[in-house]
Amino acid sequence: MGGAPGWSEDEEALAALQRELAELAEGVPPWRPRSAQGLAVGGVFVTVPTGKAGRQAGPGDPAWAAAAVLEGGRLRSTSVVGGSVSGRYEPGYLALQVGPILEEAVRALDRPPEVLLVNATGRDHPRRAGLALHLGAVLDLPTVGVTDRPLLASGPQPDRARGSASPLVLEGEVVGFLFRSRRRARPIAVHAAWRTDPDTALQVVQSVCLRARTPEPLRQARRLAREARARAEGRLR
C-alpha cells in the first residue's frame, strides 16, 4: 500500500483494501494509553434521515455526522458535519456507506482525541478490518469499535455485575470483549481496531462508561448527530 489509505468506491476494491489493512495492522506499533485518567477520548457517530434505517439509506441520501472529545469527564471539543451517504449498505462493507463523512467529522474537531471510539467493528470482521480499524488507519489515530453486538465473533455472556467482561473469539483469536457497562443491562461489544488490542480497547471503554450503557464520547456524538438531523428536518430549532 503506497501512502495513506483512503476509501474505496466498490465492494471488490474495498475487500482488497481491507485485507491490506488487516495485514498492515499486524505490523504497526500498538498504542498504549499514558493513563486511563485524563485521557482525551473521542467518539464519532453518523445518522441518516428519520425512518430510514442504515440498511435502507443509499447513495445521495442525507447524512449527519458528529464527533465529541471528552477529557477528565468533561466535553472538550465537538464537531457536526452534514453530507450524504456515499454507498449502499452491505454487511462487512460499511466503509462504503459512511466512511468519508465520519472522517470529515473527526477532522473538523479543533482538539483531536488521543483515541477514538467508532460505532463499528474492528478485527471482528470477515477480512479482519471493519470500519473502526479502517477509519483509524485513514486518520492515523488509535481506534476502538463499540457496537450493540458482535459481527462474527462469539463468546459467553459476562456476569450481570457492572464492569464484568468476557472475551469475543473469532477463529481462535480474541478480537474483543462483551462488556456489561451497567448492571443487568445488555452488554456492549468492544472491538480491537487500529493500533489497539482487546485489552487496551476494553480499558479505554471502561474509563468512559459513566452514567449510561453507551460510552460517553460516543453517546455525546450520537446526541449531536441526531440533533443536527432534527434541525434539518424541522423538528428542532
C-alpha positions as a printed Julia matrix, in Angstrom:
237×3 Matrix{Float64}:
   0.0     0.0    0.0
   1.57    3.27  -1.08
   0.86    6.33   1.1
  -2.02    6.77   3.5
  -5.08    4.53   2.95
  -8.3     6.09   1.71
 -11.79    4.92   0.81
 -12.94    2.62  -1.96
 -15.88    3.03  -4.33
 -16.93   -0.6   -4.82
 -17.04   -3.82  -2.86
 -14.25   -5.58  -4.74
 -11.79   -2.72  -4.22
 -12.83   -2.33  -0.58
 -12.39   -6.05   0.14
  -8.86   -5.9   -1.27
  -8.09   -2.79   0.79
  -9.48   -4.4    3.95
  -7.15   -7.36   3.51
  -4.21   -4.99   3.12
  -5.26   -3.01   6.19
  -5.6    -6.17   8.27
  -2.06   -7.18   7.34
  -0.78   -3.65   7.92
  -2.43   -3.54  11.35
  -0.4    -6.56  12.42
   2.83   -4.65  11.87
   2.11   -1.19  13.34
   3.27   -0.46  16.91
   0.48   -0.97  19.43
  -0.81    2.12  21.18
  -0.83    2.21  24.96
  -2.65    4.92  26.94
  -0.4     7.05  29.12
  -3.07    6.75  31.83
  -6.77    5.99  31.93
  -7.22    9.15  33.99
  -7.47   12.35  31.96
  -7.27   10.56  28.62
  -8.77   12.52  25.7
 -11.24   10.01  24.27
 -13.28   10.83  21.2
 -16.41    9.35  19.73
 -17.87    9.66  16.23
 -21.38    8.77  15.06
 -23.42    9.15  11.88
 -27.17    9.16  11.35
 -29.46    9.17   8.3
 -32.99   10.55   7.72
 -35.73    9.6   10.17
 -37.5     6.46   9.06
 -34.52    5.13   7.13
 -32.5     2.52   8.93
 -28.86    2.28   7.91
 -29.69   -0.65   5.67
 -32.25    1.43   3.76
 -30.1     4.54   3.2
 -28.42    4.68  -0.17
 -26.05    6.86  -2.18
 -27.07   10.52  -2.11
 -29.33   10.27   0.95
 -28.61   12.96   3.55
 -26.38   12.09   6.48
 -25.22   13.91   9.59
 -22.06   13.01  11.47
 -20.75   14.33  14.75
 -17.63   13.87  16.83
 -17.06   14.63  20.5
 -13.97   14.55  22.71
 -14.11   14.06  26.48
 -11.16   14.63  28.76
 -11.34   14.19  32.5
 -15.07   13.55  32.19
 -15.69   16.92  30.5
 -16.67   17.7   26.94
 -13.68   19.45  25.38
 -14.37   19.57  21.65
 -17.25   18.83  19.27
 -17.96   18.97  15.57
 -21.01   18.38  13.39
 -20.99   17.98   9.61
 -23.72   17.42   7.07
 -23.26   15.44   3.9
 -24.6    12.4    2.16
 -24.4     8.65   2.21
 -21.61    7.55  -0.12
 -22.76    4.0   -0.88
 -25.34    1.34  -0.16
 -25.13   -0.8    2.95
 -23.78   -4.32   2.74
 -22.61   -6.36   5.73
 -18.85   -6.12   6.02
 -18.72   -3.08   3.71
 -19.96   -0.28   5.97
 -16.98    1.87   4.95
 -18.55    2.27   1.5
 -21.61    3.88   3.03
 -20.35    6.26   5.73
 -16.55    6.15   5.92
 -15.88    9.53   4.27
 -18.38   11.53   6.35
 -17.06   10.03   9.59
 -13.55   11.06   8.58
 -14.82   14.59   7.85
 -16.42   14.89  11.29
 -13.24   13.85  13.12
 -11.03   16.16  11.05
 -13.38   19.06  11.89
 -12.54   18.81  15.61
 -10.39   21.66  16.91
  -8.86   19.31  19.51
  -8.23   15.79  18.22
  -8.55   12.89  20.66
  -5.81   10.5   21.72
  -8.07    7.54  20.89
 -11.37    7.38  19.01
 -14.49    5.26  19.63
 -16.36    4.25  16.48
 -19.81    2.65  16.19
 -18.42   -0.18  14.05
 -16.33   -3.33  14.32
 -12.56   -3.71  14.06
 -10.89   -7.14  13.98
 -14.29   -8.82  14.29
 -14.82   -8.82  10.54
 -14.66  -11.28   7.61
 -11.37   -9.72   6.49
 -10.28   -8.55   9.97
 -10.63   -4.87   9.07
 -14.01   -3.38   9.92
 -14.8     0.32   9.66
 -13.4     1.16  13.12
 -10.0    -0.19  12.06
 -10.23    1.37   8.57
 -11.11    4.83   9.92
  -8.21    4.71  12.36
  -5.78    3.91   9.56
  -7.12    6.78   7.45
  -6.85    9.25  10.35
  -3.62    7.78  11.76
  -5.38    7.6   15.12
  -5.84    4.67  17.54
  -9.43    3.44  17.43
 -11.8     1.17  19.34
 -15.01   -0.25  17.94
 -18.19   -0.24  20.05
 -21.34   -1.98  18.83
 -24.53   -3.45  20.26
 -23.46   -6.96  19.32
 -20.57   -8.83  17.7
 -20.45   -9.31  13.94
 -18.87  -12.77  13.61
 -17.08  -13.35  16.91
 -18.71  -15.19  19.78
 -18.22  -15.68  23.49
 -20.02  -16.33  26.75
 -22.2   -13.68  28.36
 -20.4   -11.72  31.08
 -21.62  -11.76  34.67
 -24.54   -9.47  35.48
 -22.4    -7.16  37.61
 -21.41   -3.76  36.23
 -17.9    -3.87  34.78
 -17.83   -7.59  34.01
 -16.43   -8.71  30.66
 -15.96  -11.88  28.64
 -13.76  -12.46  25.57
 -15.03  -12.48  22.0
 -13.26  -15.05  19.85
 -13.09  -15.36  16.06
 -11.33  -18.39  14.58
  -9.29  -18.91  17.74
  -8.28  -15.24  18.12
  -9.56  -12.93  20.86
 -10.77   -9.86  18.94
 -12.68   -8.01  21.65
 -14.9    -8.33  24.69
 -18.52   -8.34  25.69
 -18.67   -5.68  28.4
 -21.52   -5.0   30.82
 -21.33   -1.26  31.34
 -24.41   -1.18  33.56
 -25.71   -3.79  35.98
 -28.2    -6.13  34.29
 -28.14   -4.09  31.05
 -27.31   -5.85  27.79
 -23.55   -5.97  27.27
 -21.92   -3.98  24.52
 -19.3    -5.39  22.15
 -15.88   -3.76  22.45
 -13.64   -4.31  19.43
  -9.88   -4.12  18.98
  -9.27   -1.87  15.97
  -6.43    0.33  14.68
  -3.37    0.1   16.96
  -5.44   -1.25  19.85
  -5.5    -4.79  21.18
  -8.55   -6.21  23.0
  -7.25   -5.41  26.49
  -6.44   -1.8   25.62
  -9.8    -1.38  23.87
 -11.61   -2.61  26.98
  -9.54   -0.36  29.25
 -10.46    2.71  27.19
 -14.17    1.89  27.14
 -14.22    1.17  30.88
 -12.75    4.62  31.53
 -15.57    6.46  29.74
 -18.66    4.46  30.65
 -20.05    6.98  33.11
 -23.84    7.12  33.55
 -25.22    5.25  30.56
 -24.8     1.93  28.78
 -23.06    3.66  25.86
 -19.56    5.13  26.43
 -19.91    8.87  26.99
 -17.92   10.19  23.98
 -19.98    8.02  21.64
 -23.21    8.97  23.41
 -22.43   12.68  23.02
 -21.55   12.26  19.34
 -24.81   10.37  18.78
 -26.78   13.14  20.52
 -25.17   15.85  18.4
 -25.73   13.97  15.14
 -29.39   13.34  15.96
 -29.93   16.96  16.95
 -28.45   18.07  13.63
 -30.84   15.73  11.82
 -33.8    17.02  13.82
 -32.93   20.63  12.94
 -32.56   19.77   9.26
 -35.94   18.01   9.31
 -37.62   20.93  11.08
 -38.24   19.08  14.33
 -35.81   21.15  16.44
 -34.91   24.82  16.48
